[in-house]
Amino acid sequence: MRQYQSITVHPEIQDGAPVFSGTRIRIETFCDFIRIGVSVNEFLDEFPSITRDQALEVFDLVEQQYTLDQIKSLAAGPGSQSSSARMYANSR
């Protein structure tokens, strides 16, 4: 499974919502900007603490139409509770 270095999920940061690593900026905010037609460059101008590499890694997931829950699971990794619960549900 691929590691997503650009995304952090922690229960004490933004109530456990996925954020750009090293920031408190939610991935959901990025998705909202992209959905209304804001370019990655314009987003980076608004949020200079996010690197181009971070934005492009998340943009790739958005282009593949991953949901926020799926992105959260990817970022949390294979040992996360949500991933474990999903694997259990799929095995039934």
TORDOKE-539058 format. One record per atom (N, C-alpha, C): residue number from 1; residue in three letters; chain; atom name; x, y, z. Coordinates in steps of 0.1 Angstrom, whole numbers, m for minus. Atoms other than C-alpha are relative to their C-alpha. Layout:
REM residues N
<r zase="NUM" dofi="ALA" bado="A" lovex="CA" px="X" py="Y" pz="Z"/>
...
***
This chain:
REM residues 92
<r zase="1" dofi="MET" bado="A" lovex="N" px="8" py="m12" pz="0"/>
<r zase="1" dofi="MET" bado="A" lovex="CA" px="0" py="0" pz="0"/>
<r zase="1" dofi="MET" bado="A" lovex="C" px="9" py="12" pz="0"/>
<r zase="2" dofi="ARG" bado="A" lovex="N" px="m8" py="m12" pz="1"/>
<r zase="2" dofi="ARG" bado="A" lovex="CA" px="13" py="34" pz="m9"/>
<r zase="2" dofi="ARG" bado="A" lovex="C" px="m2" py="9" pz="12"/>
<r zase="3" dofi="GLN" bado="A" lovex="N" px="0" py="m9" pz="m11"/>
<r zase="3" dofi="GLN" bado="A" lovex="CA" px="22" py="59" pz="18"/>
<r zase="3" dofi="GLN" bado="A" lovex="C" px="m3" py="14" pz="m5"/>
<r zase="4" dofi="TYR" bado="A" lovex="N" px="4" py="m14" pz="4"/>
<r zase="4" dofi="TYR" bado="A" lovex="CA" px="6" py="94" pz="15"/>
<r zase="4" dofi="TYR" bado="A" lovex="C" px="6" py="9" pz="10"/>
<r zase="5" dofi="GLN" bado="A" lovex="N" px="m7" py="m9" pz="m9"/>
<r zase="5" dofi="GLN" bado="A" lovex="CA" px="31" py="118" pz="30"/>
<r zase="5" dofi="GLN" bado="A" lovex="C" px="m6" py="14" pz="2"/>
<r zase="6" dofi="SER" bado="A" lovex="N" px="5" py="m13" pz="0"/>
<r zase="6" dofi="SER" bado="A" lovex="CA" px="11" py="148" pz="22"/>
<r zase="6" dofi="SER" bado="A" lovex="C" px="m13" py="2" pz="9"/>
<r zase="7" dofi="ILE" bado="A" lovex="N" px="12" py="0" pz="m8"/>
<r zase="7" dofi="ILE" bado="A" lovex="CA" px="m19" py="139" pz="44"/>
<r zase="7" dofi="ILE" bado="A" lovex="C" px="2" py="m5" pz="13"/>
<r zase="8" dofi="THR" bado="A" lovex="N" px="0" py="5" pz="m14"/>
<r zase="8" dofi="THR" bado="A" lovex="CA" px="m22" py="136" pz="81"/>
<r zase="8" dofi="THR" bado="A" lovex="C" px="m14" py="m1" pz="6"/>
<r zase="9" dofi="VAL" bado="A" lovex="N" px="13" py="1" pz="m7"/>
<r zase="9" dofi="VAL" bado="A" lovex="CA" px="m51" py="123" pz="101"/>
<r zase="9" dofi="VAL" bado="A" lovex="C" px="4" py="m3" pz="15"/>
<r zase="10" dofi="HIS" bado="A" lovex="N" px="m3" py="1" pz="m14"/>
<r zase="10" dofi="HIS" bado="A" lovex="CA" px="m49" py="128" pz="139"/>
<r zase="10" dofi="HIS" bado="A" lovex="C" px="m13" py="5" pz="7"/>
<r zase="11" dofi="PRO" bado="A" lovex="N" px="13" py="m4" pz="m7"/>
<r zase="11" dofi="PRO" bado="A" lovex="CA" px="m79" py="130" pz="163"/>
<r zase="11" dofi="PRO" bado="A" lovex="C" px="1" py="13" pz="7"/>
<r zase="12" dofi="GLU" bado="A" lovex="N" px="m1" py="m13" pz="m6"/>
<r zase="12" dofi="GLU" bado="A" lovex="CA" px="m65" py="161" pz="179"/>
<r zase="12" dofi="GLU" bado="A" lovex="C" px="2" py="12" pz="m10"/>
<r zase="13" dofi="ILE" bado="A" lovex="N" px="m2" py="m10" pz="10"/>
<r zase="13" dofi="ILE" bado="A" lovex="CA" px="m60" py="180" pz="147"/>
<r zase="13" dofi="ILE" bado="A" lovex="C" px="m13" py="1" pz="m9"/>
<r zase="14" dofi="GLN" bado="A" lovex="N" px="12" py="m2" pz="7"/>
<r zase="14" dofi="GLN" bado="A" lovex="CA" px="m92" py="194" pz="131"/>
<r zase="14" dofi="GLN" bado="A" lovex="C" px="m10" py="m12" pz="1"/>
<r zase="15" dofi="ASP" bado="A" lovex="N" px="9" py="11" pz="m3"/>
<r zase="15" dofi="ASP" bado="A" lovex="CA" px="m113" py="167" pz="148"/>
<r zase="15" dofi="ASP" bado="A" lovex="C" px="2" py="m12" pz="m8"/>
<r zase="16" dofi="GLY" bado="A" lovex="N" px="m3" py="13" pz="7"/>
<r zase="16" dofi="GLY" bado="A" lovex="CA" px="m96" py="139" pz="129"/>
<r zase="16" dofi="GLY" bado="A" lovex="C" px="m2" py="1" pz="m15"/>
<r zase="17" dofi="ALA" bado="A" lovex="N" px="1" py="m1" pz="14"/>
<r zase="17" dofi="ALA" bado="A" lovex="CA" px="m103" py="153" pz="95"/>
<r zase="17" dofi="ALA" bado="A" lovex="C" px="13" py="0" pz="m7"/>
<r zase="18" dofi="PRO" bado="A" lovex="N" px="m13" py="0" pz="7"/>
<r zase="18" dofi="PRO" bado="A" lovex="CA" px="m76" py="147" pz="69"/>
<r zase="18" dofi="PRO" bado="A" lovex="C" px="5" py="14" pz="m3"/>
<r zase="19" dofi="VAL" bado="A" lovex="N" px="m6" py="m13" pz="3"/>
<r zase="19" dofi="VAL" bado="A" lovex="CA" px="m53" py="177" pz="66"/>
<r zase="19" dofi="VAL" bado="A" lovex="C" px="13" py="m1" pz="m7"/>
<r zase="20" dofi="PHE" bado="A" lovex="N" px="m13" py="1" pz="6"/>
<r zase="20" dofi="PHE" bado="A" lovex="CA" px="m22" py="186" pz="47"/>
<r zase="20" dofi="PHE" bado="A" lovex="C" px="10" py="m1" pz="11"/>
<r zase="21" dofi="SER" bado="A" lovex="N" px="m10" py="2" pz="m10"/>
<r zase="21" dofi="SER" bado="A" lovex="CA" px="8" py="174" pz="67"/>
<r zase="21" dofi="SER" bado="A" lovex="C" px="7" py="13" pz="4"/>
<r zase="22" dofi="GLY" bado="A" lovex="N" px="m7" py="m11" pz="m5"/>
<r zase="22" dofi="GLY" bado="A" lovex="CA" px="24" py="200" pz="89"/>
<r zase="22" dofi="GLY" bado="A" lovex="C" px="m9" py="13" pz="0"/>
<r zase="23" dofi="THR" bado="A" lovex="N" px="9" py="m12" pz="m1"/>
<r zase="23" dofi="THR" bado="A" lovex="CA" px="m7" py="223" pz="87"/>
<r zase="23" dofi="THR" bado="A" lovex="C" px="m13" py="m5" pz="7"/>
<r zase="24" dofi="ARG" bado="A" lovex="N" px="13" py="3" pz="m5"/>
<r zase="24" dofi="ARG" bado="A" lovex="CA" px="m42" py="225" pz="100"/>
<r zase="24" dofi="ARG" bado="A" lovex="C" px="m11" py="2" pz="m12"/>
<r zase="25" dofi="ILE" bado="A" lovex="N" px="8" py="m3" pz="12"/>
<r zase="25" dofi="ILE" bado="A" lovex="CA" px="m56" py="230" pz="64"/>
<r zase="25" dofi="ILE" bado="A" lovex="C" px="m6" py="m13" pz="m4"/>
<r zase="26" dofi="ARG" bado="A" lovex="N" px="8" py="12" pz="3"/>
<r zase="26" dofi="ARG" bado="A" lovex="CA" px="m83" py="204" pz="57"/>
<r zase="26" dofi="ARG" bado="A" lovex="C" px="1" py="m3" pz="m15"/>
<r zase="27" dofi="ILE" bado="A" lovex="N" px="0" py="5" pz="14"/>
<r zase="27" dofi="ILE" bado="A" lovex="CA" px="m81" py="183" pz="25"/>
<r zase="27" dofi="ILE" bado="A" lovex="C" px="m14" py="4" pz="m6"/>
<r zase="28" dofi="GLU" bado="A" lovex="N" px="14" py="m4" pz="5"/>
<r zase="28" dofi="GLU" bado="A" lovex="CA" px="m119" py="191" pz="22"/>
<r zase="28" dofi="GLU" bado="A" lovex="C" px="1" py="15" pz="m5"/>
<r zase="29" dofi="THR" bado="A" lovex="N" px="m2" py="m14" pz="5"/>
<r zase="29" dofi="THR" bado="A" lovex="CA" px="m109" py="228" pz="18"/>
<r zase="29" dofi="THR" bado="A" lovex="C" px="5" py="0" pz="m14"/>
<r zase="30" dofi="PHE" bado="A" lovex="N" px="m6" py="1" pz="14"/>
<r zase="30" dofi="PHE" bado="A" lovex="CA" px="m87" py="219" pz="m12"/>
<r zase="30" dofi="PHE" bado="A" lovex="C" px="m10" py="m5" pz="m10"/>
<r zase="31" dofi="CYS" bado="A" lovex="N" px="10" py="5" pz="9"/>
<r zase="31" dofi="CYS" bado="A" lovex="CA" px="m115" py="198" pz="m27"/>
<r zase="31" dofi="CYS" bado="A" lovex="C" px="m11" py="10" pz="m3"/>
<r zase="32" dofi="ASP" bado="A" lovex="N" px="10" py="m10" pz="2"/>
<r zase="32" dofi="ASP" bado="A" lovex="CA" px="m140" py="226" pz="m23"/>
<r zase="32" dofi="ASP" bado="A" lovex="C" px="6" py="11" pz="m10"/>
<r zase="33" dofi="PHE" bado="A" lovex="N" px="m6" py="m9" pz="10"/>
<r zase="33" dofi="PHE" bado="A" lovex="CA" px="m116" py="250" pz="m41"/>
<r zase="33" dofi="PHE" bado="A" lovex="C" px="1" py="m5" pz="m14"/>
<r zase="34" dofi="ILE" bado="A" lovex="N" px="m2" py="6" pz="13"/>
<r zase="34" dofi="ILE" bado="A" lovex="CA" px="m109" py="226" pz="m69"/>
<r zase="34" dofi="ILE" bado="A" lovex="C" px="m14" py="m1" pz="m7"/>
<r zase="35" dofi="ARG" bado="A" lovex="N" px="14" py="2" pz="5"/>
<r zase="35" dofi="ARG" bado="A" lovex="CA" px="m147" py="219" pz="m73"/>
<r zase="35" dofi="ARG" bado="A" lovex="C" px="m6" py="13" pz="m6"/>
<r zase="36" dofi="ILE" bado="A" lovex="N" px="6" py="m13" pz="5"/>
<r zase="36" dofi="ILE" bado="A" lovex="CA" px="m155" py="256" pz="m78"/>
<r zase="36" dofi="ILE" bado="A" lovex="C" px="9" py="6" pz="m11"/>
<r zase="37" dofi="GLY" bado="A" lovex="N" px="m8" py="m4" pz="12"/>
<r zase="37" dofi="GLY" bado="A" lovex="CA" px="m127" py="259" pz="m105"/>
<r zase="37" dofi="GLY" bado="A" lovex="C" px="12" py="8" pz="4"/>
<r zase="38" dofi="VAL" bado="A" lovex="N" px="m13" py="m6" pz="m4"/>
<r zase="38" dofi="VAL" bado="A" lovex="CA" px="m98" py="273" pz="m85"/>
<r zase="38" dofi="VAL" bado="A" lovex="C" px="11" py="m9" pz="m4"/>
<r zase="39" dofi="SER" bado="A" lovex="N" px="m11" py="8" pz="4"/>
<r zase="39" dofi="SER" bado="A" lovex="CA" px="m65" py="261" pz="m99"/>
<r zase="39" dofi="SER" bado="A" lovex="C" px="9" py="m3" pz="12"/>
<r zase="40" dofi="VAL" bado="A" lovex="N" px="m10" py="4" pz="m10"/>
<r zase="40" dofi="VAL" bado="A" lovex="CA" px="m38" py="244" pz="m79"/>
<r zase="40" dofi="VAL" bado="A" lovex="C" px="9" py="12" pz="3"/>
<r zase="41" dofi="ASN" bado="A" lovex="N" px="m9" py="m12" pz="m3"/>
<r zase="41" dofi="ASN" bado="A" lovex="CA" px="m16" py="275" pz="m83"/>
<r zase="41" dofi="ASN" bado="A" lovex="C" px="m7" py="11" pz="8"/>
<r zase="42" dofi="GLU" bado="A" lovex="N" px="7" py="m10" pz="m8"/>
<r zase="42" dofi="GLU" bado="A" lovex="CA" px="m43" py="298" pz="m70"/>
<r zase="42" dofi="GLU" bado="A" lovex="C" px="m2" py="m5" pz="14"/>
<r zase="43" dofi="PHE" bado="A" lovex="N" px="1" py="5" pz="m13"/>
<r zase="43" dofi="PHE" bado="A" lovex="CA" px="m49" py="275" pz="m41"/>
<r zase="43" dofi="PHE" bado="A" lovex="C" px="13" py="2" pz="8"/>
<r zase="44" dofi="LEU" bado="A" lovex="N" px="m13" py="m1" pz="m6"/>
<r zase="44" dofi="LEU" bado="A" lovex="CA" px="m12" py="275" pz="m33"/>
<r zase="44" dofi="LEU" bado="A" lovex="C" px="3" py="15" pz="4"/>
<r zase="45" dofi="ASP" bado="A" lovex="N" px="m2" py="m14" pz="m4"/>
<r zase="45" dofi="ASP" bado="A" lovex="CA" px="m12" py="313" pz="m34"/>
<r zase="45" dofi="ASP" bado="A" lovex="C" px="m8" py="4" pz="12"/>
<r zase="46" dofi="GLU" bado="A" lovex="N" px="9" py="m2" pz="m12"/>
<r zase="46" dofi="GLU" bado="A" lovex="CA" px="m40" py="313" pz="m8"/>
<r zase="46" dofi="GLU" bado="A" lovex="C" px="6" py="m7" pz="13"/>
<r zase="47" dofi="PHE" bado="A" lovex="N" px="m5" py="8" pz="m11"/>
<r zase="47" dofi="PHE" bado="A" lovex="CA" px="m22" py="287" pz="14"/>
<r zase="47" dofi="PHE" bado="A" lovex="C" px="15" py="m3" pz="m2"/>
<r zase="48" dofi="PRO" bado="A" lovex="N" px="m15" py="2" pz="3"/>
<r zase="48" dofi="PRO" bado="A" lovex="CA" px="16" py="292" pz="11"/>
<r zase="48" dofi="PRO" bado="A" lovex="C" px="7" py="m10" pz="9"/>
<r zase="49" dofi="SER" bado="A" lovex="N" px="m7" py="10" pz="m9"/>
<r zase="49" dofi="SER" bado="A" lovex="CA" px="23" py="267" pz="39"/>
<r zase="49" dofi="SER" bado="A" lovex="C" px="m1" py="m14" pz="m6"/>
<r zase="50" dofi="ILE" bado="A" lovex="N" px="1" py="12" pz="7"/>
<r zase="50" dofi="ILE" bado="A" lovex="CA" px="13" py="239" pz="15"/>
<r zase="50" dofi="ILE" bado="A" lovex="C" px="10" py="0" pz="m11"/>
<r zase="51" dofi="THR" bado="A" lovex="N" px="m10" py="1" pz="11"/>
<r zase="51" dofi="THR" bado="A" lovex="CA" px="40" py="227" pz="m9"/>
<r zase="51" dofi="THR" bado="A" lovex="C" px="m7" py="m5" pz="m12"/>
<r zase="52" dofi="ARG" bado="A" lovex="N" px="5" py="4" pz="13"/>
<r zase="52" dofi="ARG" bado="A" lovex="CA" px="34" py="221" pz="m46"/>
<r zase="52" dofi="ARG" bado="A" lovex="C" px="m2" py="m16" pz="0"/>
<r zase="53" dofi="ASP" bado="A" lovex="N" px="0" py="14" pz="0"/>
<r zase="53" dofi="ASP" bado="A" lovex="CA" px="42" py="184" pz="m41"/>
<r zase="53" dofi="ASP" bado="A" lovex="C" px="m12" py="m5" pz="8"/>
<r zase="54" dofi="GLN" bado="A" lovex="N" px="12" py="4" pz="m8"/>
<r zase="54" dofi="GLN" bado="A" lovex="CA" px="15" py="181" pz="m13"/>
<r zase="54" dofi="GLN" bado="A" lovex="C" px="m12" py="2" pz="m8"/>
<r zase="55" dofi="ALA" bado="A" lovex="N" px="12" py="m3" pz="8"/>
<r zase="55" dofi="ALA" bado="A" lovex="CA" px="m11" py="198" pz="m35"/>
<r zase="55" dofi="ALA" bado="A" lovex="C" px="m2" py="m10" pz="m11"/>
<r zase="56" dofi="LEU" bado="A" lovex="N" px="1" py="8" pz="12"/>
<r zase="56" dofi="LEU" bado="A" lovex="CA" px="m3" py="177" pz="m65"/>
<r zase="56" dofi="LEU" bado="A" lovex="C" px="m3" py="m15" pz="4"/>
<r zase="57" dofi="GLU" bado="A" lovex="N" px="3" py="14" pz="m5"/>
<r zase="57" dofi="GLU" bado="A" lovex="CA" px="m4" py="144" pz="m45"/>
<r zase="57" dofi="GLU" bado="A" lovex="C" px="m15" py="m1" pz="3"/>
<r zase="58" dofi="VAL" bado="A" lovex="N" px="15" py="0" pz="m3"/>
<r zase="58" dofi="VAL" bado="A" lovex="CA" px="m39" py="153" pz="m32"/>
<r zase="58" dofi="VAL" bado="A" lovex="C" px="m8" py="2" pz="m12"/>
<r zase="59" dofi="PHE" bado="A" lovex="N" px="8" py="m2" pz="13"/>
<r zase="59" dofi="PHE" bado="A" lovex="CA" px="m50" py="166" pz="m66"/>
<r zase="59" dofi="PHE" bado="A" lovex="C" px="m1" py="m12" pz="m8"/>
<r zase="60" dofi="ASP" bado="A" lovex="N" px="1" py="13" pz="7"/>
<r zase="60" dofi="ASP" bado="A" lovex="CA" px="m42" py="132" pz="m81"/>
<r zase="60" dofi="ASP" bado="A" lovex="C" px="m11" py="m8" pz="6"/>
<r zase="61" dofi="LEU" bado="A" lovex="N" px="11" py="8" pz="m7"/>
<r zase="61" dofi="LEU" bado="A" lovex="CA" px="m66" py="116" pz="m55"/>
<r zase="61" dofi="LEU" bado="A" lovex="C" px="m13" py="6" pz="m4"/>
<r zase="62" dofi="VAL" bado="A" lovex="N" px="12" py="m7" pz="4"/>
<r zase="62" dofi="VAL" bado="A" lovex="CA" px="m92" py="142" pz="m63"/>
<r zase="62" dofi="VAL" bado="A" lovex="C" px="m4" py="m3" pz="m14"/>
<r zase="63" dofi="GLU" bado="A" lovex="N" px="3" py="3" pz="14"/>
<r zase="63" dofi="GLU" bado="A" lovex="CA" px="m89" py="136" pz="m100"/>
<r zase="63" dofi="GLU" bado="A" lovex="C" px="m5" py="m14" pz="m2"/>
<r zase="64" dofi="GLN" bado="A" lovex="N" px="4" py="14" pz="1"/>
<r zase="64" dofi="GLN" bado="A" lovex="CA" px="m94" py="99" pz="m94"/>
<r zase="64" dofi="GLN" bado="A" lovex="C" px="m13" py="m2" pz="8"/>
<r zase="65" dofi="GLN" bado="A" lovex="N" px="13" py="0" pz="m7"/>
<r zase="65" dofi="GLN" bado="A" lovex="CA" px="m126" py="108" pz="m75"/>
<r zase="65" dofi="GLN" bado="A" lovex="C" px="m1" py="m7" pz="13"/>
<r zase="66" dofi="TYR" bado="A" lovex="N" px="0" py="6" pz="m14"/>
<r zase="66" dofi="TYR" bado="A" lovex="CA" px="m116" py="95" pz="m41"/>
<r zase="66" dofi="TYR" bado="A" lovex="C" px="m9" py="9" pz="9"/>
<r zase="67" dofi="THR" bado="A" lovex="N" px="7" py="m8" pz="m10"/>
<r zase="67" dofi="THR" bado="A" lovex="CA" px="m140" py="106" pz="m14"/>
<r zase="67" dofi="THR" bado="A" lovex="C" px="8" py="4" pz="12"/>
<r zase="68" dofi="LEU" bado="A" lovex="N" px="m7" py="m4" pz="m12"/>
<r zase="68" dofi="LEU" bado="A" lovex="CA" px="m129" py="123" pz="18"/>
<r zase="68" dofi="LEU" bado="A" lovex="C" px="2" py="m12" pz="9"/>
<r zase="69" dofi="ASP" bado="A" lovex="N" px="m2" py="12" pz="m8"/>
<r zase="69" dofi="ASP" bado="A" lovex="CA" px="m135" py="91" pz="37"/>
<r zase="69" dofi="ASP" bado="A" lovex="C" px="11" py="m9" pz="m5"/>
<r zase="70" dofi="GLN" bado="A" lovex="N" px="m10" py="9" pz="6"/>
<r zase="70" dofi="GLN" bado="A" lovex="CA" px="m114" py="71" pz="12"/>
<r zase="70" dofi="GLN" bado="A" lovex="C" px="14" py="7" pz="2"/>
<r zase="71" dofi="ILE" bado="A" lovex="N" px="m13" py="m6" pz="m2"/>
<r zase="71" dofi="ILE" bado="A" lovex="CA" px="m86" py="97" pz="15"/>
<r zase="71" dofi="ILE" bado="A" lovex="C" px="4" py="m1" pz="14"/>
<r zase="72" dofi="LYS" bado="A" lovex="N" px="m3" py="1" pz="m14"/>
<r zase="72" dofi="LYS" bado="A" lovex="CA" px="m88" py="96" pz="52"/>
<r zase="72" dofi="LYS" bado="A" lovex="C" px="6" py="m14" pz="3"/>
<r zase="73" dofi="SER" bado="A" lovex="N" px="m5" py="14" pz="m2"/>
<r zase="73" dofi="SER" bado="A" lovex="CA" px="m84" py="58" pz="51"/>
<r zase="73" dofi="SER" bado="A" lovex="C" px="14" py="m3" pz="m6"/>
<r zase="74" dofi="LEU" bado="A" lovex="N" px="m13" py="1" pz="6"/>
<r zase="74" dofi="LEU" bado="A" lovex="CA" px="m55" py="60" pz="27"/>
<r zase="74" dofi="LEU" bado="A" lovex="C" px="11" py="6" pz="9"/>
<r zase="75" dofi="ALA" bado="A" lovex="N" px="m10" py="m7" pz="m8"/>
<r zase="75" dofi="ALA" bado="A" lovex="CA" px="m37" py="85" pz="49"/>
<r zase="75" dofi="ALA" bado="A" lovex="C" px="2" py="m7" pz="14"/>
<r zase="76" dofi="ALA" bado="A" lovex="N" px="m1" py="7" pz="m13"/>
<r zase="76" dofi="ALA" bado="A" lovex="CA" px="m44" py="65" pz="81"/>
<r zase="76" dofi="ALA" bado="A" lovex="C" px="8" py="m12" pz="m1"/>
<r zase="77" dofi="GLY" bado="A" lovex="N" px="m9" py="12" pz="2"/>
<r zase="77" dofi="GLY" bado="A" lovex="CA" px="m27" py="35" pz="66"/>
<r zase="77" dofi="GLY" bado="A" lovex="C" px="m8" py="m13" pz="4"/>
<r zase="78" dofi="PRO" bado="A" lovex="N" px="6" py="13" pz="m1"/>
<r zase="78" dofi="PRO" bado="A" lovex="CA" px="m34" py="m2" pz="68"/>
<r zase="78" dofi="PRO" bado="A" lovex="C" px="m4" py="m4" pz="15"/>
<r zase="79" dofi="GLY" bado="A" lovex="N" px="3" py="4" pz="m14"/>
<r zase="79" dofi="GLY" bado="A" lovex="CA" px="m34" py="m4" pz="106"/>
<r zase="79" dofi="GLY" bado="A" lovex="C" px="m11" py="8" pz="7"/>
<r zase="80" dofi="SER" bado="A" lovex="N" px="10" py="m9" pz="m6"/>
<r zase="80" dofi="SER" bado="A" lovex="CA" px="m61" py="22" pz="111"/>
<r zase="80" dofi="SER" bado="A" lovex="C" px="m13" py="m8" pz="3"/>
<r zase="81" dofi="GLN" bado="A" lovex="N" px="13" py="7" pz="m3"/>
<r zase="81" dofi="GLN" bado="A" lovex="CA" px="m94" py="13" pz="126"/>
<r zase="81" dofi="GLN" bado="A" lovex="C" px="m9" py="0" pz="m11"/>
<r zase="82" dofi="SER" bado="A" lovex="N" px="10" py="0" pz="11"/>
<r zase="82" dofi="SER" bado="A" lovex="CA" px="m114" py="24" pz="96"/>
<r zase="82" dofi="SER" bado="A" lovex="C" px="4" py="m10" pz="m11"/>
<r zase="83" dofi="SER" bado="A" lovex="N" px="m4" py="10" pz="9"/>
<r zase="83" dofi="SER" bado="A" lovex="CA" px="m92" py="2" pz="73"/>
<r zase="83" dofi="SER" bado="A" lovex="C" px="m3" py="m14" pz="5"/>
<r zase="84" dofi="SER" bado="A" lovex="N" px="3" py="13" pz="m6"/>
<r zase="84" dofi="SER" bado="A" lovex="CA" px="m95" py="m27" pz="96"/>
<r zase="84" dofi="SER" bado="A" lovex="C" px="m15" py="m4" pz="m1"/>
<r zase="85" dofi="ALA" bado="A" lovex="N" px="14" py="2" pz="0"/>
<r zase="85" dofi="ALA" bado="A" lovex="CA" px="m132" py="m23" pz="99"/>
<r zase="85" dofi="ALA" bado="A" lovex="C" px="m5" py="m3" pz="m15"/>
<r zase="86" dofi="ARG" bado="A" lovex="N" px="4" py="2" pz="14"/>
<r zase="86" dofi="ARG" bado="A" lovex="CA" px="m136" py="m21" pz="61"/>
<r zase="86" dofi="ARG" bado="A" lovex="C" px="4" py="m14" pz="m5"/>
<r zase="87" dofi="MET" bado="A" lovex="N" px="m5" py="13" pz="5"/>
<r zase="87" dofi="MET" bado="A" lovex="CA" px="m115" py="m52" pz="55"/>
<r zase="87" dofi="MET" bado="A" lovex="C" px="m9" py="m11" pz="7"/>
<r zase="88" dofi="TYR" bado="A" lovex="N" px="9" py="10" pz="m7"/>
<r zase="88" dofi="TYR" bado="A" lovex="CA" px="m137" py="m71" pz="81"/>
<r zase="88" dofi="TYR" bado="A" lovex="C" px="m13" py="0" pz="m7"/>
<r zase="89" dofi="ALA" bado="A" lovex="N" px="13" py="m1" pz="7"/>
<r zase="89" dofi="ALA" bado="A" lovex="CA" px="m169" py="m59" pz="64"/>
<r zase="89" dofi="ALA" bado="A" lovex="C" px="1" py="m7" pz="m14"/>
<r zase="90" dofi="ASN" bado="A" lovex="N" px="m1" py="6" pz="13"/>
<r zase="90" dofi="ASN" bado="A" lovex="CA" px="m156" py="m70" pz="30"/>
<r zase="90" dofi="ASN" bado="A" lovex="C" px="2" py="m15" pz="1"/>
<r zase="91" dofi="SER" bado="A" lovex="N" px="m2" py="15" pz="m1"/>
<r zase="91" dofi="SER" bado="A" lovex="CA" px="m147" py="m105" pz="43"/>
<r zase="91" dofi="SER" bado="A" lovex="C" px="m12" py="m7" pz="3"/>
<r zase="92" dofi="ARG" bado="A" lovex="N" px="12" py="7" pz="m4"/>
<r zase="92" dofi="ARG" bado="A" lovex="CA" px="m182" py="m112" pz="54"/>
<r zase="92" dofi="ARG" bado="A" lovex="C" px="m9" py="m4" pz="m11"/>
***
